[in-house]
Amino acid sequence: MLRRDGGAGGEAKLDFRESDYRILKPGAYVVCAVSGKKIPLETLSYWSAKRQEAYAGPAEVARRLDGERAAEK
């Protein structure tokens, strides 16, 4: 079940799952693992359950995947 009952300001800590996330520490935002941008929980749409990372958008996801592909070569 998707829970978005984070508290007032500050960084939230989340447990990312395949199709939702669980709030471990309430907050207003998470930080993008690629860009460092603050992502308000209300707009969070991209994350990796495997890596336990949040992403600001599809461009950041692509950058993360491109970086992993380059490292595999």
C-alpha positions as a printed NumPy array, in Angstrom:
array([[  0.   ,   0.   ,   0.   ],
       [  1.332,   3.412,  -0.934],
       [  1.641,   5.611,   2.123],
       [  2.24 ,   9.33 ,   1.859],
       [  1.746,  10.423,   5.419],
       [  5.136,  12.109,   5.765],
       [  5.445,  14.883,   8.267],
       [  6.505,  18.501,   7.891],
       [  9.821,  19.606,   6.34 ],
       [ 13.042,  17.671,   6.177],
       [ 14.291,  14.639,   4.314],
       [ 12.175,  11.495,   4.46 ],
       [ 13.683,   8.017,   4.619],
       [ 11.843,   5.48 ,   2.482],
       [ 11.882,   1.742,   1.871],
       [ 11.445,   1.544,  -1.908],
       [  9.469,  -1.415,  -3.213],
       [  8.675,  -2.462,  -6.773],
       [  5.414,  -0.507,  -7.101],
       [  5.295,   1.654,  -3.98 ],
       [  7.319,   2.722,  -0.982],
       [  7.035,   2.665,   2.8  ],
       [  7.91 ,   5.695,   4.883],
       [ 10.521,   4.856,   7.505],
       [ 11.112,   8.451,   8.641],
       [  8.526,  11.14 ,   7.807],
       [  9.64 ,  14.131,   5.812],
       [  8.71 ,  16.379,   2.915],
       [ 11.199,  15.179,   0.304],
       [ 13.871,  12.667,  -0.732],
       [ 17.093,  13.437,  -2.573],
       [ 17.732,  12.265,  -6.142],
       [ 20.613,   9.764,  -6.182],
       [ 21.9  ,  11.164,  -9.499],
       [ 21.308,  14.927,  -9.467],
       [ 21.071,  15.681,  -5.755],
       [ 17.771,  17.534,  -6.325],
       [ 15.158,  17.512,  -3.584],
       [ 12.06 ,  15.599,  -4.736],
       [  8.81 ,  16.374,  -2.884],
       [  7.088,  13.122,  -1.892],
       [  3.919,  14.276,  -3.683],
       [  5.788,  14.217,  -7.008],
       [  8.031,  11.175,  -6.48 ],
       [  7.474,   8.811,  -9.411],
       [ 10.868,   7.251, -10.159],
       [ 12.942,   4.981,  -7.913],
       [ 14.81 ,   1.703,  -7.812],
       [ 13.79 ,  -0.921,  -5.29 ],
       [ 16.977,  -2.869,  -6.057],
       [ 19.268,   0.099,  -5.404],
       [ 17.004,   1.817,  -2.825],
       [ 17.421,   5.122,  -4.694],
       [ 15.072,   7.892,  -5.763],
       [ 15.345,   9.75 ,  -9.087],
       [ 14.044,  13.205, -10.037],
       [ 12.81 ,  12.013, -13.444],
       [ 13.379,   9.746, -16.438],
       [ 16.558,  11.599, -17.469],
       [ 18.176,  10.742, -14.131],
       [ 17.107,   7.102, -14.446],
       [ 18.701,   6.979, -17.91 ],
       [ 21.909,   8.558, -16.597],
       [ 22.108,   5.965, -13.807],
       [ 21.536,   3.08 , -16.235],
       [ 24.024,   4.486, -18.77 ],
       [ 26.624,   4.74 , -16.022],
       [ 26.074,   1.122, -15.028],
       [ 26.308,  -0.061, -18.646],
       [ 29.574,   1.819, -19.106],
       [ 30.989,   0.253, -15.926],
       [ 30.126,  -3.256, -17.194],
       [ 32.252,  -2.846, -20.349]])
